[in-house]
Amino acid sequence: MKKLSLVMFATLVAAMTLTTGCFSMDAAGSTYSRDEVKKANKIYLAEIVAIDNVTIEGTSGSVGGIGGALLGGAIGSGIGGGSGNTIATAAGAVGGALLGAKAEEKLTRTAALEITVQYIQTGECEAIVQTAGNDNFAVGQRVRVLVDAKGTKRVRP
């Protein structure tokens, strides 16, 4: 039984390590999904009037919760015997699920920029949130605001 728990633990750690790459979020203005390639964007000229650092909240989904439950259950199953083992396994699974969901939320949290632009043609202002990417923005800089067919906006130099 101890060997099974050890194998289960190693498998879960490997699976969680491999899925961590799924947590990264690249919402920079210079990053396009495959679906966005070769699709037209409307372009509006604007000037940056403010830039603020913001945080995009993480997701607290099933990957962290399920992974944590399995890992916690595997650890709990190595404690005690009989009904004590069952209780330890259940407690480990519940605690692991809570911790796993919280860990997923923290891992998927992303630093971003809130870029406030003033459109040159209309004078209207709008704030657009995106990750920083490689673009170096500055207040007073003239930029392009690209708007796709779904209304998603991105700021580009």
N, C-alpha and C positions, 0 to 999 in steps of 0.2 A: 504493500500500500504506500509506503514511503517513497519507493521508486516511482510509482505512478504520479504522486504529488510533485516530485522533483521534475519529471518529464513534462507534466502539465504546466508547471511554473515556467520552465525554460521555453516552452512553446508559446505561452502567453507573452512573455517578455519579448520574444522575437517578433510576434505578431504586432504588438504595440509599437515596437521600434520601427517596423516596416510601415505602419499606417501613420506615423507621425508626419511623414511627408505630405499626407492628405490635408493636414491642418494649415499649411501655409496659404496665405491669401495675398495675392499680388494684384492690387487694384490701382497700380500706378497708371498715369495717363499714357505711358508708352507701352503698356502691356495689353495685347489683344487676345481674345479667345479664338479658337479655330472658327467658330461660328461668325465672328465679326470680320474675318478677312474677306476682302473684295466686296464689301458692302459700303455704300455711300454714307457719308456723314455731312450734315449741314455744318457750316463753319460760321461762327460769329466772332468778330474782333472785339477784344475787351482789354481793359487795363486792370492790373491787380491793385486793389486798394487795402487789403489786409491779408495776412497769413497767420493762422493759429495752429499750434500743435493740438491734435485731438487723438482720442483712442476709439477704435472700432471694437465694440464688445465682441467677445468670443462666443462660440456656440457651445452649448452644454447639451450634447446629443447622446446618441446611443453608443457610439464607439467607446468613449471613455467610461460610460456607465457599465456597459456589458463587459468590457475588458477588466475594469476594476472589480466587478462582481466575481468574475471567473478567477482572477488573481487572489482576491480576498478569500473566496471559498476554498481555493487550493491551499492557501496558507492556513486557514482555519481547520481544514481537514487533517492537518498534521498535529493538532492539539487534542489531547485527552483521548478517551475511549468511550464506547457505548453512546448513551444519550448525551453525554458531555461533548463528545466529538460532533454529534449532529448539531448541537447548539452552537458550538464554536464555528462550524462550517457555515451555518446560516448567518451568524453574526459577522463573520468575515466577509461573506458575500454582500450583505447589506452595507456594511461599512466600506467595503471596496467599491461598491457601486456609487456611493455618495462621493468618495474621494476621487474616483475615476472621472465622474462627471465634472467635478470642480477642476481637476487637472486639465481636462479637455478645454474647459472654458478659458483657463489661463494660457494654455498653449496656443489657442486660436485668436487670442486678443492681438490686435495689430495697431501699431503707431501709424498715424496718418496726418494729413494736412487738411485744414479747412481753408480753402482759397476763396476769398471774396473778390469778385470781379465786378467791374462796372462796364456795361456794354457801350461801345463807342457810338453806335447809331441811335440807341434809345435813351441812354443815360441810366437805365435800370441797373440795380445791383442784385447780385445773387451769390450765394455761398455754395461751393462745390467741394465735396470731401473725396479725397483720393489718397492713396499711399504715395510717399515721396518719390520713389523710383530714382532715376539718375538725373532728373530735371532739377536745376537750381533756380527756384523762383525768387523774385524780389518784389517788394512793393514798388509800384510805379512802372513795372515791366509790362509791355504790350504782349498779349498772348492771343491764342486762338482757343475758342471753346467749341469742341466738336460735339455734335448731338446726333446720336444714331436714331433709327426708326422707332425704337422703343422709348426714346426720350432720355436715355442714359447720356450723361455729360461727362466730358473729361477736359482738363486744361492742358494745353500743349504750348511750348515756347513758340 
